[in-house]
Amino acid sequence: MQIDVLLKIAGIGLLITVICQILTRAGREDIATLATVAGILLVLLLVISLAGEVLAQTQAIFHLT
């Protein structure tokens, strides 16, 4: 597995956590929730692109079209 993708996901998680903590302490829970959802969507897009690569490699291995 590619370590850079794992580091990107961990970095996004840390960044979103810090942003949410700052926004929550500032009394902006609604914006903190939106930031959390945005972070989840960003990580989901990364995972979906990885799944596409895995499927493409599987097709190449088994010579599927």
N, C-alpha and C positions, 0 to 999 in steps of 0.2 A: 504494500500500500504506500501511497505517496505521503511522505511526512509533511510536505508543505501544505497540503490540503488540511491535514489535521491541525497544523499550527494556525492556519487561517481561521478555522472554525473556533479554535480555542481563543484566538485574539478577538474575534467578533463577540464571543460570549463574554469575555472580560470587559470589553468596551461597552457593551450594552448594559452589563451589570453596573458599571460605574455611572453611566448616564442615568440609569433608572434610580439609583440611590440618590444622586444629586437632585433629580427632579422630584422624587418623593419627599425629600427633606425640605425642598422649596415649596411644597404644597401643590405640586402640579402632577397629581396622580394620573390624570387623564392623558397627559403627554407622555408620561412614563410608560403607560400601557401601550400607547402607539409605538413608542421606541422598541418595546419588547416584541411587539408583533412584527415590526420591520426587521428586527434582528432574526427572528424565527424564519421569516420569508427569505431573507438573504442566505441563511444556512440551508434552507430547503432547496433553493436554486442551485447551490453548490453540490448538494447531494444528488439532485436530479441529473445534473451534468455528468457526475461521476457514474451514475447508473447507466446513462447512455453510452459512456465509454466502455463500461463492462459488457453491455449487450453487443456493442460493435466488435469487441475483441472475441466474444463468444461466437458470434457469427463467422468471424474470420477463421477461428480455429476449426469449426465444424463445416466450413465451406457452405454456409446457409446463405440464402439470398434475401 
